[in-house]
């Protein structure tokens, strides 16, 4: 019965792009090759002036909605993608991101529970010399930061319409603000043990790790202002500063080998 329900729902995949001629094609192919039968594909380009529009044009017959125009940043573009979509669920698979395999959406929605409003799975982060395997956490741990990547999260479209990303206030963590507040307000989450996506390290929150953690702290404190929260984020930011110093002082290969050793000691999965 769940499988019958799953294949009735329409999934909108939204891709945001801007001057990403070296990454966009893999993302387009990854979405187009999904075997799920009811996908709407929305591509929102920020007015690229490299080869990105020409590459998108090659796949236009497989894209349901395509716009290329200036926007005010990634979260503004993601809001635009939601408005242009019409699916029951939305997932953002932005330029450079790919689904883990061609059956990913089918596997996720073969297991979806009717009450779920935020459906999420696991992911891999690809570095130059290693791949980090990330099993998603429990929603109860959201006060400590993201429990999954936004590329591994399917959201009921009605939630994204009702609560658009607040990009003017939150520059690097508007997606966390959305997810954390939905959990705090009681929206039903469901985790499925499926790898949804893999992507290269170096996204917005990865590059600005300290800024991201500071914003995350402020977002959590709006709802949960406690000494435990302050203690956790003070320690986390000190650690991030230390890691950033190491990153700047070591060659990439040496730094990643060090991180690989650290994660093995902690029991994390590394390839």
KEKOL-56786 format. One record per residue (C-alpha): x, y, z. Coordinates in pm, whole numbers. Example, Ala and Ser with C-alpha at 12.3 -4.5 7.8 and 13.67 -1.06 7.14 Angstrom:
BEGIN
+--------+--------+--------+
!     c1 !     c2 !     c3 !
+--------+--------+--------+
!   1230 !   -450 !    780 !
!   1367 !   -106 !    714 !
+--------+--------+--------+
This chain:
BEGIN
+--------+--------+--------+
!     c1 !     c2 !     c3 !
+--------+--------+--------+
!      0 !      0 !      0 !
!    283 !    240 !     84 !
!    449 !    167 !   -250 !
!    125 !    248 !   -436 !
!    101 !    576 !   -245 !
!    466 !    652 !   -313 !
!    442 !    625 !   -689 !
!    138 !    853 !   -700 !
!    321 !   1150 !   -550 !
!    497 !   1401 !   -770 !
!    857 !   1489 !   -684 !
!    998 !   1826 !   -791 !
!   1378 !   1826 !   -822 !
!   1514 !   2181 !   -821 !
!   1864 !   2261 !   -948 !
!   2020 !   2602 !   -881 !
!   2314 !   2700 !  -1101 !
!   2546 !   2990 !  -1176 !
!   2863 !   2979 !  -1387 !
!   2917 !   2609 !  -1318 !
!   3005 !   2473 !  -1661 !
!   3232 !   2205 !  -1511 !
!   2970 !   2068 !  -1271 !
!   2624 !   2118 !  -1417 !
!   2618 !   1830 !  -1667 !
!   2672 !   1557 !  -1406 !
!   2388 !   1702 !  -1201 !
!   2151 !   1719 !  -1499 !
!   2225 !   1360 !  -1598 !
!   2185 !   1239 !  -1241 !
!   1834 !   1384 !  -1218 !
!   1724 !   1286 !  -1568 !
!   1836 !    924 !  -1517 !
!   1626 !    869 !  -1205 !
!   1388 !    577 !  -1260 !
!   1108 !    724 !  -1049 !
!    812 !    777 !  -1287 !
!    668 !   1104 !  -1159 !
!    945 !   1367 !  -1147 !
!    920 !   1736 !  -1236 !
!   1258 !   1894 !  -1308 !
!   1304 !   2267 !  -1238 !
!   1632 !   2442 !  -1324 !
!   1694 !   2797 !  -1199 !
!   2006 !   2958 !  -1343 !
!   2131 !   3288 !  -1207 !
!   2210 !   3437 !  -1547 !
!   2533 !   3246 !  -1612 !
!   2771 !   3399 !  -1866 !
!   2989 !   3090 !  -1917 !
!   2894 !   2764 !  -2097 !
!   2635 !   2665 !  -1835 !
!   2328 !   2781 !  -2038 !
!   2454 !   2596 !  -2348 !
!   2495 !   2275 !  -2149 !
!   2148 !   2311 !  -1996 !
!   2008 !   2368 !  -2345 !
!   2132 !   2021 !  -2448 !
!   1897 !   1866 !  -2192 !
!   1605 !   2106 !  -2226 !
!   1365 !   1837 !  -2348 !
!   1407 !   1663 !  -2011 !
!   1359 !   1982 !  -1807 !
!   1004 !   2088 !  -1722 !
!   1076 !   2444 !  -1607 !
!   1386 !   2649 !  -1689 !
!   1466 !   3012 !  -1615 !
!   1793 !   3202 !  -1641 !
!   1796 !   3543 !  -1475 !
!   1973 !   3735 !  -1203 !
!   1890 !   3651 !   -843 !
!   2002 !   3766 !   -499 !
!   2193 !   3453 !   -400 !
!   2147 !   3081 !   -360 !
!   1859 !   3089 !   -110 !
!   1669 !   3349 !   -313 !
!   1712 !   3121 !   -615 !
!   1593 !   2820 !   -413 !
!   1279 !   3011 !   -311 !
!   1223 !   3090 !   -677 !
!   1259 !   2721 !   -761 !
!    991 !   2631 !   -507 !
!    749 !   2886 !   -656 !
!    808 !   2746 !  -1005 !
!    756 !   2386 !   -893 !
!    427 !   2200 !   -860 !
!    521 !   1869 !   -696 !
!    400 !   1721 !   -369 !
!    762 !   1707 !   -251 !
!   1072 !   1914 !   -332 !
!   1440 !   1827 !   -317 !
!   1728 !   2062 !   -408 !
!   1999 !   1898 !   -615 !
!   2212 !   2198 !   -703 !
!   2491 !   2221 !   -960 !
!   2771 !   1984 !   -859 !
!   2542 !   1756 !   -655 !
!   2428 !   1415 !   -780 !
!   2189 !   1147 !   -665 !
!   2370 !    848 !   -519 !
!   2227 !    611 !   -780 !
!   1954 !    605 !  -1045 !
!   1708 !    431 !   -810 !
!   1748 !    675 !   -520 !
!   1410 !    851 !   -536 !
!   1227 !    521 !   -591 !
!   1397 !    368 !   -286 !
!   1312 !    667 !    -68 !
!    946 !    685 !   -165 !
!    893 !    310 !   -144 !
!    944 !    359 !    231 !
!    781 !    696 !    297 !
!    523 !    711 !    574 !
!    201 !    902 !    498 !
!    246 !   1142 !    794 !
!    602 !   1246 !    701 !
!    665 !   1606 !    596 !
!   1046 !   1599 !    593 !
!   1197 !   1280 !    452 !
!   1574 !   1241 !    470 !
!   1854 !    994 !    407 !
!   2232 !    965 !    419 !
!   2508 !   1114 !    203 !
!   2874 !   1112 !    109 !
!   3109 !   1412 !     98 !
!   3392 !   1377 !   -154 !
!   3725 !   1542 !    -71 !
!   4037 !   1540 !   -286 !
!   4191 !   1237 !   -117 !
!   3906 !   1079 !     80 !
!   3530 !   1035 !     93 !
!   3340 !   1087 !    418 !
!   3034 !    865 !    466 !
!   2769 !   1056 !    662 !
!   2484 !    870 !    828 !
!   2206 !   1115 !    912 !
!   2126 !   1187 !   1275 !
!   1810 !   1212 !   1483 !
!   1593 !   1527 !   1466 !
!   1637 !   1556 !   1842 !
!   2001 !   1644 !   1773 !
!   1916 !   1937 !   1545 !
!   2007 !   2183 !   1819 !
!   2368 !   2076 !   1751 !
!   2346 !   2154 !   1378 !
!   2240 !   1985 !   1056 !
!   2157 !   1616 !   1088 !
!   2173 !   1562 !    711 !
!   2269 !   1755 !    401 !
!   1997 !   1958 !    229 !
!   2070 !   1747 !    -82 !
!   1951 !   1441 !    112 !
!   1624 !   1600 !    226 !
!   1283 !   1585 !     59 !
!   1034 !   1841 !    195 !
!    661 !   1874 !    143 !
!    626 !   2166 !    -96 !
!    352 !   2327 !    112 !
!    603 !   2374 !    398 !
!    854 !   2547 !    170 !
!    581 !   2776 !     37 !
!    462 !   2861 !    386 !
!    813 !   2910 !    525 !
!   1049 !   3033 !    250 !
!   1421 !   3056 !    319 !
!   1499 !   3379 !    507 !
!   1798 !   3466 !    289 !
!   1814 !   3831 !    391 !
!   1874 !   3741 !    757 !
!   2065 !   3412 !    734 !
!   2343 !   3432 !    474 !
!   2489 !   3080 !    499 !
!   2245 !   2882 !    717 !
!   1897 !   2967 !    589 !
!   1840 !   2597 !    512 !
!   1927 !   2504 !    871 !
!   1695 !   2778 !   1000 !
!   1411 !   2626 !    798 !
!   1479 !   2268 !    909 !
!   1544 !   2347 !   1277 !
!   1228 !   2551 !   1313 !
!   1012 !   2289 !   1146 !
!   1142 !   2033 !   1397 !
!   1091 !   2271 !   1690 !
!    732 !   2333 !   1579 !
!    661 !   1960 !   1558 !
!    664 !   1880 !   1186 !
!    703 !   1500 !   1133 !
!   1049 !   1386 !   1018 !
!   1131 !   1043 !    876 !
!   1478 !    898 !    822 !
!   1526 !    625 !    561 !
!   1846 !    420 !    550 !
!   1925 !    510 !    190 !
!   2218 !    709 !     55 !
!   2052 !    995 !   -130 !
!   2343 !   1201 !   -262 !
!   2715 !   1254 !   -293 !
!   2883 !   1587 !   -352 !
!   3222 !   1756 !   -340 !
!   3332 !   1936 !    -25 !
!   3340 !   2312 !    -50 !
!   2974 !   2420 !    -36 !
!   2855 !   2749 !    113 !
!   2852 !   2634 !    476 !
!   3166 !   2424 !    431 !
!   3377 !   2710 !    297 !
!   3250 !   2950 !    567 !
!   3251 !   2697 !    849 !
!   3296 !   2950 !   1133 !
!   3029 !   3184 !    995 !
!   2800 !   2887 !    948 !
!   2845 !   2770 !   1308 !
!   2791 !   3123 !   1443 !
!   2466 !   3155 !   1246 !
!   2355 !   2809 !   1357 !
!   2418 !   2909 !   1719 !
!   2205 !   3224 !   1680 !
!   1926 !   3025 !   1514 !
!   1916 !   2770 !   1795 !
!   1931 !   3040 !   2066 !
!   1617 !   3202 !   1926 !
!   1430 !   2891 !   2044 !
!   1661 !   2727 !   2300 !
!   1857 !   2987 !   2496 !
!   2043 !   2783 !   2759 !
!   2393 !   2743 !   2908 !
!   2416 !   2395 !   2750 !
!   2367 !   2542 !   2403 !
!   2627 !   2814 !   2464 !
!   2878 !   2564 !   2602 !
!   2833 !   2332 !   2305 !
!   2878 !   2604 !   2042 !
!   3169 !   2771 !   2219 !
!   3353 !   2438 !   2211 !
!   3250 !   2368 !   1852 !
!   3374 !   2704 !   1724 !
!   3705 !   2666 !   1908 !
!   3748 !   2330 !   1738 !
!   3659 !   2474 !   1395 !
!   3916 !   2751 !   1439 !
!   4181 !   2494 !   1526 !
!   4093 !   2282 !   1222 !
!   4102 !   2588 !    997 !
!   4451 !   2673 !   1122 !
!   4566 !   2321 !   1039 !
!   4402 !   2341 !    697 !
!   4584 !   2663 !    614 !
!   4922 !   2543 !    741 !
!   4929 !   2199 !    574 !
!   4915 !   2073 !    214 !
!   4569 !   1940 !    122 !
!   4685 !   1579 !    100 !
!   4849 !   1588 !    443 !
!   4550 !   1762 !    602 !
!   4304 !   1509 !    460 !
!   4520 !   1217 !    578 !
!   4515 !   1369 !    926 !
!   4136 !   1407 !    914 !
!   4106 !   1051 !    787 !
!   4306 !    924 !   1085 !
!   4100 !   1136 !   1326 !
!   3771 !   1005 !   1188 !
!   3890 !    645 !   1202 !
!   3978 !    691 !   1569 !
!   3628 !    830 !   1626 !
!   3474 !    538 !   1438 !
!   3343 !    743 !   1146 !
!   3315 !    582 !    803 !
!   3584 !    698 !    560 !
!   3666 !    571 !    213 !
+--------+--------+--------+
